[in-house]
């Protein structure tokens, strides 16, 4: 493979992630490291070159999950709408408070009409109705797997009391992670003025989410059958991430572990994949074409990373997510 051009190095290997107060990530400062020292430091003999056959998109970021190093990117720090990848942070905030307050995910949540009344009409819905009862765990699965706005709102309202408190916690987490290009002002991912992120920072959010075993189990579930707490069986919901359910990819080289799609004014996918050696890559892609193209392009980027894993010095195997029911910390997720 040819050596990467200087422009690609500046946007990829030399890119710096925001450092958090507790120590930050291990990405070198671009002012203090040269191409030569970076190649030596990471044992890199080559670097990735951008594919020429990607479809229309506004940004993407390909990240080594073990180190947080950017492998390849385009417009990684440009402002983009996260769409329903917002729900990664929503569910993280809910799980964080559940851990803090001892709230069981098995608790029944009775659906209240006043919550259903505040859900924006444009959101996709499962069709839950007032008076029905679902476990909190079921509502979170519905949010992560089927991306249902009604389930997301009901889960957030139950745990936080009101939606604004959930949004506040979501933004508190972004501050703790040192993210300066991300803001949330709704729990479901609508394209509102103060609901935005960057491809790089959504990759960092995904990297942080890796540390939560419960969230990752939800995000990696191909389909889920919904039950009310009285045992009434509902729909079987396929995961909106077609890389888990429909699309062919290089399964002999890596496996898709999750995490979340988003569809509003564009087509978004935050994906986490792992090869047989336990090395993980995160891809965040913000497409402007079609739904199918986001999966095709995300696959192309992941194929590229794993095909050249040794040459690009892909990081050591990642730590496994903690077992379900245990809390994560920032240091668990962001340090090695």
Secondary structure as UniProt FT lines:
FT   HELIX           6..11
FT   TURN            12..14
FT   TURN            21..22
FT   TURN            30..32
FT   HELIX           35..41
FT   TURN            42..43
FT   STRAND          57..64
FT   TURN            65..67
FT   STRAND          70..74
FT   TURN            76..77
FT   HELIX           83..85
FT   HELIX           86..101
FT   TURN            105..106
FT   STRAND          108..110
FT   HELIX           113..116
FT   TURN            117..118
FT   TURN            121..122
FT   TURN            130..131
FT   STRAND          133..135
FT   HELIX           136..141
FT   HELIX           142..146
FT   HELIX           149..160
FT   HELIX           163..176
FT   TURN            177..178
FT   TURN            193..194
FT   STRAND          196..197
FT   HELIX           199..209
FT   TURN            210..211
FT   HELIX           213..219
FT   STRAND          223..227
FT   TURN            229..230
FT   STRAND          233..238
FT   HELIX           242..245
FT   TURN            251..253
FT   STRAND          254..263
FT   STRAND          267..275
FT   TURN            276..277
FT   STRAND          280..287
FT   HELIX           291..307
FT   TURN            308..313
FT   TURN            324..325
FT   HELIX           330..334
//
